[in-house]
Amino acid sequence: MVRFFRSGNLASRVFDRQLLSPRPGAAVNTIRQFYENLVPSYTIYDIDCPDYSFRKFTDDGQYLVAFSRNHQDLIVYRPIWLTYSCNEDCDSHDLPAKSKKFDSFFKQLYSIPLASSNEYICKDFFLYIECNQFGLFATSTAQSNDSTATEGAIHGVPSIEKITFYLVRLEDGVILDEKAFCNDFINLAHSIGAYLYEDLLCIVSLRYQTVHILQIRDSGNLVEVRRIGAFCREDDELFLHSHAQTGYGGSFLPGIKQRLLSYIFRKTWNEVPDQTLRVQHLKKKFYFHFQDYVDLIIWKVQFLDRHHLFIKFGSVDGGVSRSTDQNLAFFAVYNMETTDIVSLYENSSEELYSLFEQFYDHFHANPQDSSHGKFISSHSNDVHALDQLRTIKNKASSSSQFVKKMMASLPYTCQSQSPSPYFDLSLFRYDEKLISAIDRHRHCTEHPIKFISVRQPNVVKFKIKPGSDSGASDSRAKRISSFLFHPFFPLALSIQQTYMQPTVVNIHFRR
């Protein structure tokens, strides 16, 4: 980022903003440089707050979403700002007693029951439709690994009796619509099984290998507009039934699998121009691995635009396990209009890695992202992030394993990164093992997490310390922490959870 301001002093920067104009298209990046001066420099430790599971701020900063500890109720807050007055210099006074309370920073709008008695809210699942201020939530019954085999179901994939998606208007908590899936398996952890693009939502059924495309109407209705799996076109099933031959007892491969095999066959065929060598090449490269290709299942899907899906195929074991770095996988670009696979890559492909490195933002671009969400740092838009990535690559012992590890993050998980400017790698440096823009729990550390100025490498701008102020805790106990940063206010929550101990919530803000 080119430095616009000549001084690090806040007052001087305000004068510069009045006198100078940023380059066209660089206004937001220029304004974000103010955050070097506006940091969450004060912490209230172990604030008095309700015993809820806090999920995240919405990307427009309007709401804080939380769930009850029994995973039955949805609670939504509106962020407000602590205000108080004093007769003398406020900076020399301690904060008043009311500042120790959670409701001095957040106003509860409502609490509504979302799950029935035998269902539970998936606390990791939440997608936000900013233009309508809708929230998408999910509930499910307990997972069963001893599911009985049913027609069309993939063997080895567990079953959940009922999964329900709820579309909620966050302004007032009205449930607008719901969509239920019975005896199915959808990966709800960290919203992996769903992806939102503009008004389109795709939900991946792992058990039945079906991609459901739904449209979210302005009226608040969830309308299924397409299914991709056993059939790729709307009239495929009708066509097959009308042309079924009498006495045929076999079964067809799913439509999406046929498209995959056809693409691999044509690609293998075209690799050798010599007609006499093609058959041997096909035997070696295609027919020898034919059953492996047939056994591939859809793991994860995302939109690239309104017409193209980015689909990850892999083994059954990899589809339901947490770690998929070492599993063989394929990435396909699928055109929903023509029902063709446009391109295909292995997860060790250097060509795909090159696209990942140069055009990473295209994997998670959403035209309806907030103005803050469009400026999330990545190695394709920030030279500091690119330097970090290439340093890690150069240190890797195996280039192939490094590529596989990087490709494990694809397809991109929707709304999984905080748009907070404090994660902007052109402004601040921090230890990404302890904290990052990615929405994940982290292991706690005894020492505060430092945010260091990029412009002044020896200057610590602020620190974030989860847990109690004293730092006295049992070092043997497993402690994890999570961080919720407001998308544009100098405001953050750090939440520390320790086994068999109360949750400690700290509020970090600019005083």
One Martini backbone bead per residue (centre of mass of N, CA, C, O) as a GRO file, in nm:
protein
  511
    1MET     BB    1   0.094   0.037   0.024
    2VAL     BB    2   0.059   0.361  -0.029
    3ARG     BB    3   0.156   0.642   0.126
    4PHE     BB    4  -0.042   0.923   0.217
    5PHE     BB    5   0.071   0.990   0.486
    6ARG     BB    6   0.324   1.192   0.651
    7SER     BB    7   0.197   1.110   0.931
    8GLY     BB    8   0.121   0.953   1.257
    9ASN     BB    9  -0.059   1.175   1.330
   10LEU     BB   10  -0.390   1.227   1.366
   11ALA     BB   11  -0.424   1.531   1.314
   12SER     BB   12  -0.247   1.537   1.059
   13ARG     BB   13  -0.426   1.340   0.896
   14VAL     BB   14  -0.678   1.515   0.887
   15PHE     BB   15  -0.546   1.744   0.725
   16ASP     BB   16  -0.458   1.571   0.481
   17ARG     BB   17  -0.747   1.490   0.399
   18GLN     BB   18  -0.831   1.786   0.323
   19LEU     BB   19  -0.585   1.847   0.108
   20LEU     BB   20  -0.593   1.553  -0.002
   21SER     BB   21  -0.604   1.309  -0.269
   22PRO     BB   22  -0.669   1.013  -0.361
   23ARG     BB   23  -0.657   0.775  -0.557
   24PRO     BB   24  -0.829   0.614  -0.770
   25GLY     BB   25  -0.967   0.350  -0.571
   26ALA     BB   26  -0.807   0.438  -0.270
   27ALA     BB   27  -0.991   0.541  -0.033
   28VAL     BB   28  -1.020   0.302   0.165
   29ASN     BB   29  -0.720   0.244   0.212
   30THR     BB   30  -0.664   0.525   0.325
   31ILE     BB   31  -0.861   0.521   0.566
   32ARG     BB   32  -0.735   0.263   0.705
   33GLN     BB   33  -0.479   0.417   0.819
   34PHE     BB   34  -0.623   0.526   1.079
   35TYR     BB   35  -0.596   0.250   1.247
   36GLU     BB   36  -0.313   0.312   1.365
   37ASN     BB   37  -0.466   0.516   1.582
   38LEU     BB   38  -0.732   0.324   1.600
   39VAL     BB   39  -0.727   0.136   1.889
   40PRO     BB   40  -0.766  -0.138   2.116
   41SER     BB   41  -0.619  -0.017   2.422
   42TYR     BB   42  -0.854  -0.136   2.606
   43THR     BB   43  -0.932  -0.351   2.898
   44ILE     BB   44  -1.197  -0.571   3.000
   45TYR     BB   45  -1.205  -0.802   3.241
   46ASP     BB   46  -1.433  -1.019   3.301
   47ILE     BB   47  -1.711  -0.959   3.207
   48ASP     BB   48  -2.043  -0.897   3.266
   49CYS     BB   49  -2.210  -1.177   3.125
   50PRO     BB   50  -2.376  -1.381   2.954
   51ASP     BB   51  -2.420  -1.739   2.906
   52TYR     BB   52  -2.296  -1.740   2.599
   53SER     BB   53  -2.255  -1.811   2.250
   54PHE     BB   54  -2.040  -1.636   2.060
   55ARG     BB   55  -2.007  -1.587   1.717
   56LYS     BB   56  -2.067  -1.291   1.553
   57PHE     BB   57  -2.024  -1.042   1.341
   58THR     BB   58  -2.150  -0.866   1.114
   59ASP     BB   59  -2.020  -0.718   0.824
   60ASP     BB   60  -2.189  -0.438   0.900
   61GLY     BB   61  -2.206  -0.415   1.235
   62GLN     BB   62  -2.515  -0.448   1.348
   63TYR     BB   63  -2.448  -0.745   1.469
   64LEU     BB   64  -2.469  -0.987   1.742
   65VAL     BB   65  -2.423  -1.333   1.756
   66ALA     BB   66  -2.605  -1.574   1.961
   67PHE     BB   67  -2.611  -1.859   2.191
   68SER     BB   68  -2.724  -2.082   2.380
   69ARG     BB   69  -2.596  -2.338   2.574
   70ASN     BB   70  -2.838  -2.543   2.471
   71HIS     BB   71  -2.894  -2.485   2.162
   72GLN     BB   72  -3.199  -2.323   2.123
   73ASP     BB   73  -3.117  -2.015   2.113
   74LEU     BB   74  -3.150  -1.688   1.974
   75ILE     BB   75  -2.918  -1.408   2.001
   76VAL     BB   76  -2.947  -1.049   1.954
   77TYR     BB   77  -2.727  -0.773   1.898
   78ARG     BB   78  -2.646  -0.426   1.952
   79PRO     BB   79  -2.402  -0.218   1.899
   80ILE     BB   80  -2.255  -0.007   2.132
   81TRP     BB   81  -2.143   0.270   2.336
   82LEU     BB   82  -1.957   0.375   2.579
   83THR     BB   83  -2.102   0.613   2.817
   84TYR     BB   84  -1.963   0.902   2.991
   85SER     BB   85  -1.918   1.130   3.271
   86CYS     BB   86  -1.705   1.410   3.383
   87ASN     BB   87  -1.552   1.684   3.547
   88GLU     BB   88  -1.287   1.582   3.442
   89ASP     BB   89  -1.043   1.409   3.329
   90CYS     BB   90  -1.117   1.104   3.199
   91ASP     BB   91  -0.832   0.962   3.172
   92SER     BB   92  -0.783   0.979   3.502
   93HIS     BB   93  -1.018   0.782   3.518
   94ASP     BB   94  -1.202   0.544   3.605
   95LEU     BB   95  -1.425   0.338   3.522
   96PRO     BB   96  -1.727   0.275   3.562
   97ALA     BB   97  -1.921   0.019   3.677
   98LYS     BB   98  -2.094  -0.018   3.409
   99SER     BB   99  -1.848  -0.111   3.224
  100LYS     BB  100  -1.859  -0.420   3.339
  101LYS     BB  101  -2.096  -0.443   3.143
  102PHE     BB  102  -2.232  -0.571   2.858
  103ASP     BB  103  -2.483  -0.357   2.823
  104SER     BB  104  -2.281  -0.110   2.754
  105PHE     BB  105  -2.217  -0.241   2.447
  106PHE     BB  106  -2.494  -0.416   2.439
  107LYS     BB  107  -2.810  -0.467   2.277
  108GLN     BB  108  -3.084  -0.648   2.324
  109LEU     BB  109  -3.332  -0.747   2.096
  110TYR     BB  110  -3.345  -1.077   2.117
  111SER     BB  111  -3.512  -1.402   2.195
  112ILE     BB  112  -3.524  -1.717   2.017
  113PRO     BB  113  -3.658  -2.007   1.931
  114LEU     BB  114  -3.510  -2.267   1.704
  115ALA     BB  115  -3.513  -2.536   1.860
  116SER     BB  116  -3.599  -2.831   1.939
  117SER     BB  117  -3.568  -3.079   2.168
  118ASN     BB  118  -3.396  -3.277   1.945
  119GLU     BB  119  -3.254  -3.011   1.869
  120TYR     BB  120  -2.961  -2.822   1.743
  121ILE     BB  121  -2.762  -2.567   1.726
  122CYS     BB  122  -2.523  -2.468   1.504
  123LYS     BB  123  -2.262  -2.271   1.620
  124ASP     BB  124  -2.088  -2.262   1.331
  125PHE     BB  125  -2.352  -2.163   1.184
  126PHE     BB  126  -2.335  -1.866   0.961
  127LEU     BB  127  -2.524  -1.651   0.742
  128TYR     BB  128  -2.510  -1.332   0.561
  129ILE     BB  129  -2.761  -1.106   0.427
  130GLU     BB  130  -2.709  -0.780   0.384
  131CYS     BB  131  -2.933  -0.649   0.198
  132ASN     BB  132  -3.167  -0.786   0.412
  133GLN     BB  133  -3.082  -0.885   0.694
  134PHE     BB  134  -3.017  -1.192   0.686
  135GLY     BB  135  -3.023  -1.512   0.854
  136LEU     BB  136  -2.844  -1.825   0.850
  137PHE     BB  137  -2.951  -2.128   1.001
  138ALA     BB  138  -2.881  -2.435   1.201
  139THR     BB  139  -3.028  -2.756   1.261
  140SER     BB  140  -2.991  -3.070   1.460
  141THR     BB  141  -2.951  -3.380   1.508
  142ALA     BB  142  -2.806  -3.650   1.582
  143GLN     BB  143  -2.548  -3.843   1.492
  144SER     BB  144  -2.526  -4.136   1.271
  145ASN     BB  145  -2.313  -4.426   1.202
  146ASP     BB  146  -2.569  -4.653   1.182
  147SER     BB  147  -2.673  -4.637   0.896
  148THR     BB  148  -2.893  -4.724   0.674
  149ALA     BB  149  -2.935  -4.842   0.369
  150THR     BB  150  -3.008  -4.636   0.089
  151GLU     BB  151  -3.120  -4.510  -0.186
  152GLY     BB  152  -2.835  -4.318  -0.298
  153ALA     BB  153  -2.649  -4.377  -0.074
  154ILE     BB  154  -2.343  -4.341   0.084
  155HIS     BB  155  -2.109  -4.541   0.187
  156GLY     BB  156  -1.979  -4.408   0.505
  157VAL     BB  157  -2.198  -4.197   0.550
  158PRO     BB  158  -2.349  -4.038   0.765
  159SER     BB  159  -2.645  -3.963   0.970
  160ILE     BB  160  -2.924  -3.728   0.981
  161GLU     BB  161  -3.243  -3.703   1.053
  162LYS     BB  162  -3.231  -3.368   1.094
  163ILE     BB  163  -3.210  -3.073   0.882
  164THR     BB  164  -3.233  -2.714   0.949
  165PHE     BB  165  -3.307  -2.418   0.773
  166TYR     BB  166  -3.295  -2.070   0.872
  167LEU     BB  167  -3.470  -1.768   0.797
  168VAL     BB  168  -3.371  -1.455   0.942
  169ARG     BB  169  -3.477  -1.152   1.065
  170LEU     BB  170  -3.266  -0.948   1.246
  171GLU     BB  171  -3.435  -0.701   1.328
  172ASP     BB  172  -3.688  -0.909   1.473
  173GLY     BB  173  -3.680  -1.243   1.452
  174VAL     BB  174  -3.813  -1.347   1.197
  175ILE     BB  175  -3.930  -1.639   1.054
  176LEU     BB  176  -3.949  -1.689   0.706
  177ASP     BB  177  -3.789  -1.972   0.660
  178GLU     BB  178  -3.757  -2.330   0.567
  179LYS     BB  179  -3.518  -2.617   0.537
  180ALA     BB  180  -3.539  -2.968   0.502
  181PHE     BB  181  -3.332  -3.261   0.597
  182CYS     BB  182  -3.356  -3.613   0.566
  183ASN     BB  183  -3.139  -3.849   0.616
  184ASP     BB  184  -2.866  -3.676   0.622
  185PHE     BB  185  -2.546  -3.505   0.512
  186ILE     BB  186  -2.420  -3.196   0.647
  187ASN     BB  187  -2.159  -2.974   0.668
  188LEU     BB  188  -2.173  -2.739   0.940
  189ALA     BB  189  -1.892  -2.679   0.994
  190HIS     BB  190  -1.815  -2.362   0.926
  191SER     BB  191  -2.012  -2.369   0.671
  192ILE     BB  192  -1.917  -2.590   0.454
  193GLY     BB  193  -2.211  -2.695   0.325
  194ALA     BB  194  -2.220  -2.382   0.240
  195TYR     BB  195  -2.305  -2.121  -0.016
  196LEU     BB  196  -2.280  -1.766  -0.082
  197TYR     BB  197  -2.431  -1.585  -0.373
  198GLU     BB  198  -2.591  -1.344  -0.332
  199ASP     BB  199  -2.908  -1.511  -0.386
  200LEU     BB  200  -2.732  -1.773  -0.368
  201LEU     BB  201  -2.764  -2.121  -0.255
  202CYS     BB  202  -2.548  -2.386  -0.154
  203ILE     BB  203  -2.613  -2.737  -0.083
  204VAL     BB  204  -2.439  -3.024   0.051
  205SER     BB  205  -2.499  -3.362  -0.006
  206LEU     BB  206  -2.314  -3.627   0.093
  207ARG     BB  207  -2.503  -3.877   0.098
  208TYR     BB  208  -2.649  -3.794  -0.204
  209GLN     BB  209  -2.485  -3.622  -0.402
  210THR     BB  210  -2.612  -3.313  -0.371
  211VAL     BB  211  -2.675  -2.997  -0.528
  212HIS     BB  212  -2.837  -2.729  -0.382
  213ILE     BB  213  -3.020  -2.467  -0.541
  214LEU     BB  214  -3.091  -2.154  -0.393
  215GLN     BB  215  -3.325  -1.889  -0.354
  216ILE     BB  216  -3.323  -1.559  -0.211
  217ARG     BB  217  -3.575  -1.377  -0.146
  218ASP     BB  218  -3.697  -1.069  -0.054
  219SER     BB  219  -3.943  -1.212   0.104
  220GLY     BB  220  -3.800  -1.484   0.246
  221ASN     BB  221  -3.757  -1.715   0.037
  222LEU     BB  222  -3.686  -2.063  -0.024
  223VAL     BB  223  -3.582  -2.153  -0.357
  224GLU     BB  224  -3.565  -2.423  -0.557
  225VAL     BB  225  -3.379  -2.430  -0.881
  226ARG     BB  226  -3.159  -2.674  -0.831
  227ARG     BB  227  -3.013  -2.998  -0.922
  228ILE     BB  228  -2.696  -3.169  -0.850
  229GLY     BB  229  -2.619  -3.520  -0.960
  230ALA     BB  230  -2.796  -3.751  -1.087
  231PHE     BB  231  -2.885  -3.479  -1.222
  232CYS     BB  232  -2.836  -3.189  -1.444
  233ARG     BB  233  -3.109  -3.175  -1.570
  234GLU     BB  234  -3.447  -3.133  -1.549
  235ASP     BB  235  -3.505  -3.374  -1.790
  236ASP     BB  236  -3.341  -3.635  -1.734
  237GLU     BB  237  -3.541  -3.824  -1.592
  238LEU     BB  238  -3.758  -3.825  -1.812
  239PHE     BB  239  -3.577  -3.930  -2.042
  240LEU     BB  240  -3.497  -4.205  -1.912
  241HIS     BB  241  -3.787  -4.317  -1.875
  242SER     BB  242  -3.872  -4.290  -2.185
  243HIS     BB  243  -3.588  -4.475  -2.270
  244ALA     BB  244  -3.638  -4.730  -2.140
  245GLN     BB  245  -3.543  -5.059  -2.140
  246THR     BB  246  -3.650  -5.360  -2.159
  247GLY     BB  247  -3.484  -5.549  -1.904
  248TYR     BB  248  -3.314  -5.343  -1.765
  249GLY     BB  249  -3.092  -5.388  -1.462
  250GLY     BB  250  -2.927  -5.155  -1.443
  251SER     BB  251  -2.713  -4.870  -1.365
  252PHE     BB  252  -2.651  -4.540  -1.332
  253LEU     BB  253  -2.460  -4.292  -1.327
  254PRO     BB  254  -2.420  -4.005  -1.221
  255GLY     BB  255  -2.418  -3.717  -1.392
  256ILE     BB  256  -2.161  -3.586  -1.261
  257LYS     BB  257  -1.984  -3.841  -1.307
  258GLN     BB  258  -2.004  -3.849  -1.615
  259ARG     BB  259  -1.873  -3.576  -1.662
  260LEU     BB  260  -1.603  -3.649  -1.532
  261LEU     BB  261  -1.527  -3.896  -1.709
  262SER     BB  262  -1.542  -3.752  -1.983
  263TYR     BB  263  -1.319  -3.547  -1.929
  264ILE     BB  264  -1.089  -3.747  -1.868
  265PHE     BB  265  -1.102  -3.896  -2.136
  266ARG     BB  266  -1.053  -3.653  -2.330
  267LYS     BB  267  -0.787  -3.563  -2.205
  268THR     BB  268  -0.635  -3.830  -2.248
  269TRP     BB  269  -0.677  -3.851  -2.555
  270ASN     BB  270  -0.531  -3.561  -2.622
  271GLU     BB  271  -0.233  -3.624  -2.518
  272VAL     BB  272  -0.228  -3.827  -2.777
  273PRO     BB  273  -0.192  -3.810  -3.124
  274ASP     BB  274  -0.137  -4.103  -3.156
  275GLN     BB  275  -0.340  -4.360  -3.240
  276THR     BB  276  -0.166  -4.616  -3.142
  277LEU     BB  277  -0.109  -4.489  -2.839
  278ARG     BB  278  -0.386  -4.429  -2.706
  279VAL     BB  279  -0.475  -4.700  -2.586
  280GLN     BB  280  -0.240  -4.730  -2.387
  281HIS     BB  281  -0.289  -4.462  -2.244
  282LEU     BB  282  -0.578  -4.527  -2.147
  283LYS     BB  283  -0.510  -4.776  -1.981
  284LYS     BB  284  -0.310  -4.626  -1.784
  285LYS     BB  285  -0.484  -4.346  -1.717
  286PHE     BB  286  -0.793  -4.462  -1.705
  287TYR     BB  287  -0.874  -4.771  -1.669
  288PHE     BB  288  -0.693  -4.828  -1.421
  289HIS     BB  289  -0.863  -4.573  -1.262
  290PHE     BB  290  -1.172  -4.600  -1.286
  291GLN     BB  291  -1.271  -4.680  -0.996
  292ASP     BB  292  -1.155  -4.432  -0.857
  293TYR     BB  293  -1.337  -4.231  -1.006
  294VAL     BB  294  -1.612  -4.356  -0.924
  295ASP     BB  295  -1.549  -4.318  -0.599
  296LEU     BB  296  -1.591  -4.036  -0.614
  297ILE     BB  297  -1.673  -3.747  -0.416
  298ILE     BB  298  -1.838  -3.487  -0.288
  299TRP     BB  299  -1.723  -3.238  -0.062
  300LYS     BB  300  -1.715  -2.940  -0.205
  301VAL     BB  301  -1.873  -2.609  -0.259
  302GLN     BB  302  -1.861  -2.324  -0.492
  303PHE     BB  303  -1.884  -2.013  -0.606
  304LEU     BB  304  -1.771  -1.807  -0.881
  305ASP     BB  305  -2.057  -1.765  -1.002
  306ARG     BB  306  -2.377  -1.791  -1.134
  307HIS     BB  307  -2.258  -2.048  -1.336
  308HIS     BB  308  -2.014  -2.144  -1.142
  309LEU     BB  309  -1.854  -2.428  -1.006
  310PHE     BB  310  -1.651  -2.539  -0.726
  311ILE     BB  311  -1.532  -2.874  -0.712
  312LYS     BB  312  -1.474  -3.130  -0.469
  313PHE     BB  313  -1.299  -3.435  -0.502
  314GLY     BB  314  -1.316  -3.759  -0.322
  315SER     BB  315  -1.304  -3.957  -0.077
  316VAL     BB  316  -1.496  -4.074   0.172
  317ASP     BB  317  -1.299  -4.029   0.408
  318GLY     BB  318  -1.235  -3.724   0.338
  319GLY     BB  319  -1.535  -3.608   0.358
  320VAL     BB  320  -1.556  -3.676   0.699
  321SER     BB  321  -1.295  -3.553   0.768
  322ARG     BB  322  -1.081  -3.306   0.892
  323SER     BB  323  -0.831  -3.421   0.735
  324THR     BB  324  -0.717  -3.349   0.372
  325ASP     BB  325  -0.421  -3.311   0.276
  326GLN     BB  326  -0.336  -3.630   0.181
  327ASN     BB  327  -0.562  -3.652  -0.006
  328LEU     BB  328  -0.696  -3.732  -0.290
  329ALA     BB  329  -0.783  -3.467  -0.524
  330PHE     BB  330  -1.038  -3.279  -0.705
  331PHE     BB  331  -1.086  -2.999  -0.931
  332ALA     BB  332  -1.392  -2.846  -1.050
  333VAL     BB  333  -1.535  -2.676  -1.326
  334TYR     BB  334  -1.886  -2.592  -1.332
  335ASN     BB  335  -2.146  -2.564  -1.570
  336MET     BB  336  -2.485  -2.515  -1.521
  337GLU     BB  337  -2.590  -2.460  -1.815
  338THR     BB  338  -2.417  -2.694  -1.979
  339THR     BB  339  -2.307  -2.933  -1.783
  340ASP     BB  340  -1.998  -2.877  -1.778
  341ILE     BB  341  -1.664  -2.949  -1.757
  342VAL     BB  342  -1.403  -2.721  -1.789
  343SER     BB  343  -1.210  -2.814  -1.543
  344LEU     BB  344  -0.912  -3.003  -1.410
  345TYR     BB  345  -0.761  -3.080  -1.082
  346GLU     BB  346  -0.520  -3.154  -0.883
  347ASN     BB  347  -0.393  -3.108  -0.549
  348SER     BB  348  -0.083  -3.097  -0.703
  349SER     BB  349  -0.120  -2.853  -0.881
  350GLU     BB  350   0.065  -2.593  -1.011
  351GLU     BB  351  -0.150  -2.441  -1.171
  352LEU     BB  352  -0.350  -2.399  -0.938
  353TYR     BB  353  -0.154  -2.257  -0.748
  354SER     BB  354  -0.106  -2.014  -0.930
  355LEU     BB  355  -0.400  -1.919  -0.917
  356PHE     BB  356  -0.412  -1.897  -0.607
  357GLU     BB  357  -0.186  -1.679  -0.581
  358GLN     BB  358  -0.301  -1.458  -0.794
  359PHE     BB  359  -0.647  -1.529  -0.755
  360TYR     BB  360  -0.782  -1.557  -0.468
  361ASP     BB  361  -1.020  -1.346  -0.468
  362HIS     BB  362  -1.196  -1.514  -0.678
  363PHE     BB  363  -1.284  -1.741  -0.463
  364HIS     BB  364  -1.440  -1.496  -0.262
  365ALA     BB  365  -1.614  -1.334  -0.442
  366ASN     BB  366  -1.878  -1.087  -0.358
  367PRO     BB  367  -2.087  -0.842  -0.465
  368GLN     BB  368  -2.230  -0.830  -0.154
  369ASP     BB  369  -2.015  -0.727  -0.011
  370SER     BB  370  -1.886  -0.536   0.194
  371SER     BB  371  -1.671  -0.271   0.206
  372HIS     BB  372  -1.496  -0.437   0.410
  373GLY     BB  373  -1.484  -0.731   0.277
  374LYS     BB  374  -1.312  -0.631   0.013
  375PHE     BB  375  -1.035  -0.583   0.224
  376ILE     BB  376  -0.913  -0.852   0.254
  377SER     BB  377  -0.633  -1.006   0.315
  378SER     BB  378  -0.404  -1.124   0.057
  379HIS     BB  379  -0.170  -1.265  -0.170
  380SER     BB  380  -0.328  -1.099  -0.420
  381ASN     BB  381  -0.334  -0.787  -0.253
  382ASP     BB  382  -0.060  -0.843  -0.072
  383VAL     BB  383   0.279  -0.827  -0.028
  384HIS     BB  384   0.304  -0.939   0.261
  385ALA     BB  385   0.146  -1.203   0.217
  386LEU     BB  386   0.320  -1.304  -0.019
  387ASP     BB  387   0.586  -1.322   0.135
  388GLN     BB  388   0.490  -1.529   0.341
  389LEU     BB  389   0.416  -1.754   0.145
  390ARG     BB  390   0.701  -1.780   0.006
  391THR     BB  391   0.854  -1.850   0.263
  392ILE     BB  392   0.704  -2.112   0.323
  393LYS     BB  393   0.768  -2.248   0.053
  394ASN     BB  394   1.086  -2.241   0.080
  395LYS     BB  395   1.075  -2.420   0.358
  396ALA     BB  396   0.970  -2.652   0.222
  397SER     BB  397   1.048  -2.990   0.167
  398SER     BB  398   0.776  -3.014  -0.015
  399SER     BB  399   0.608  -2.904  -0.283
  400SER     BB  400   0.368  -3.100  -0.301
  401GLN     BB  401   0.276  -3.076   0.000
  402PHE     BB  402   0.231  -2.774  -0.004
  403VAL     BB  403   0.011  -2.766  -0.218
  404LYS     BB  404  -0.189  -2.951  -0.068
  405LYS     BB  405  -0.218  -2.767   0.178
  406MET     BB  406  -0.332  -2.522   0.023
  407MET     BB  407  -0.574  -2.681  -0.122
  408ALA     BB  408  -0.741  -2.746   0.144
  409SER     BB  409  -0.892  -2.451   0.135
  410LEU     BB  410  -1.039  -2.578  -0.100
  411PRO     BB  411  -1.294  -2.448  -0.106
  412TYR     BB  412  -1.419  -2.172   0.003
  413THR     BB  413  -1.526  -2.042   0.303
  414CYS     BB  414  -1.792  -1.882   0.391
  415GLN     BB  415  -1.747  -1.619   0.591
  416SER     BB  416  -1.438  -1.683   0.745
  417GLN     BB  417  -1.359  -1.367   0.751
  418SER     BB  418  -1.241  -1.086   0.886
  419PRO     BB  419  -1.277  -0.728   0.803
  420SER     BB  420  -1.081  -0.619   0.987
  421PRO     BB  421  -0.818  -0.383   0.992
  422TYR     BB  422  -0.633  -0.550   1.207
  423PHE     BB  423  -0.578  -0.773   0.957
  424ASP     BB  424  -0.407  -0.582   0.796
  425LEU     BB  425  -0.092  -0.643   0.646
  426SER     BB  426  -0.031  -0.326   0.580
  427LEU     BB  427  -0.051  -0.241   0.904
  428PHE     BB  428  -0.017  -0.534   1.049
  429ARG     BB  429   0.154  -0.742   1.282
  430TYR     BB  430   0.119  -1.103   1.355
  431ASP     BB  431   0.050  -1.406   1.508
  432GLU     BB  432  -0.108  -1.658   1.319
  433LYS     BB  433  -0.114  -1.881   1.549
  434LEU     BB  434  -0.297  -1.691   1.752
  435ILE     BB  435  -0.405  -1.492   1.512
  436SER     BB  436  -0.682  -1.423   1.281
  437ALA     BB  437  -0.925  -1.381   1.034
  438ILE     BB  438  -0.988  -1.662   1.088
  439ASP     BB  439  -1.255  -1.868   1.196
  440ARG     BB  440  -1.093  -1.981   1.491
  441HIS     BB  441  -0.967  -2.167   1.721
  442ARG     BB  442  -0.728  -2.116   1.993
  443HIS     BB  443  -0.450  -2.136   2.160
  444CYS     BB  444  -0.339  -2.037   2.446
  445THR     BB  445  -0.159  -1.768   2.598
  446GLU     BB  446   0.027  -1.598   2.843
  447HIS     BB  447   0.064  -1.383   2.628
  448PRO     BB  448   0.026  -1.121   2.459
  449ILE     BB  449  -0.098  -1.000   2.160
  450LYS     BB  450   0.077  -0.850   1.900
  451PHE     BB  451   0.046  -0.529   1.731
  452ILE     BB  452   0.241  -0.431   1.459
  453SER     BB  453   0.382  -0.198   1.283
  454VAL     BB  454   0.475  -0.165   0.953
  455ARG     BB  455   0.594   0.127   0.943
  456GLN     BB  456   0.680   0.056   1.262
  457PRO     BB  457   0.844  -0.225   1.362
  458ASN     BB  458   0.893  -0.120   1.686
  459VAL     BB  459   0.575  -0.078   1.713
  460VAL     BB  460   0.326  -0.123   1.952
  461LYS     BB  461  -0.010  -0.064   1.923
  462PHE     BB  462  -0.131  -0.344   2.047
  463LYS     BB  463  -0.312  -0.564   2.280
  464ILE     BB  464  -0.415  -0.913   2.323
  465LYS     BB  465  -0.583  -1.064   2.617
  466PRO     BB  466  -0.678  -1.350   2.719
  467GLY     BB  467  -0.838  -1.370   3.000
  468SER     BB  468  -0.705  -1.291   3.281
  469ASP     BB  469  -0.521  -1.040   3.426
  470SER     BB  470  -0.326  -1.218   3.607
  471GLY     BB  471  -0.273  -1.517   3.463
  472ALA     BB  472  -0.389  -1.718   3.664
  473SER     BB  473  -0.337  -2.061   3.575
  474ASP     BB  474  -0.374  -2.377   3.465
  475SER     BB  475  -0.136  -2.510   3.253
  476ARG     BB  476  -0.276  -2.802   3.216
  477ALA     BB  477  -0.509  -2.676   3.101
  478LYS     BB  478  -0.726  -2.656   2.843
  479ARG     BB  479  -0.699  -2.369   2.624
  480ILE     BB  480  -0.930  -2.164   2.448
  481SER     BB  481  -0.967  -1.920   2.178
  482SER     BB  482  -1.160  -1.632   2.074
  483PHE     BB  483  -1.228  -1.380   1.809
  484LEU     BB  484  -1.421  -1.066   1.797
  485PHE     BB  485  -1.439  -0.841   1.533
  486HIS     BB  486  -1.515  -0.551   1.436
  487PRO     BB  487  -1.529  -0.422   1.112
  488PHE     BB  488  -1.472  -0.087   1.230
  489PHE     BB  489  -1.441  -0.092   1.515
  490PRO     BB  490  -1.252  -0.051   1.821
  491LEU     BB  491  -1.361  -0.377   1.865
  492ALA     BB  492  -1.336  -0.662   2.099
  493LEU     BB  493  -1.355  -1.016   2.156
  494SER     BB  494  -1.245  -1.234   2.417
  495ILE     BB  495  -1.257  -1.601   2.438
  496GLN     BB  496  -1.223  -1.818   2.720
  497GLN     BB  497  -1.176  -2.176   2.738
  498THR     BB  498  -1.210  -2.403   3.016
  499TYR     BB  499  -1.202  -2.687   3.159
  500MET     BB  500  -1.433  -2.669   3.413
  501GLN     BB  501  -1.475  -2.356   3.343
  502PRO     BB  502  -1.540  -2.047   3.314
  503THR     BB  503  -1.603  -1.811   3.097
  504VAL     BB  504  -1.388  -1.561   2.946
  505VAL     BB  505  -1.471  -1.214   2.891
  506ASN     BB  506  -1.330  -0.970   2.679
  507ILE     BB  507  -1.294  -0.612   2.631
  508HIS     BB  508  -1.181  -0.431   2.342
  509PHE     BB  509  -1.101  -0.076   2.339
  510ARG     BB  510  -1.146   0.263   2.279
  511ARG     BB  511  -1.104   0.528   2.519
   0.00000   0.00000   0.00000
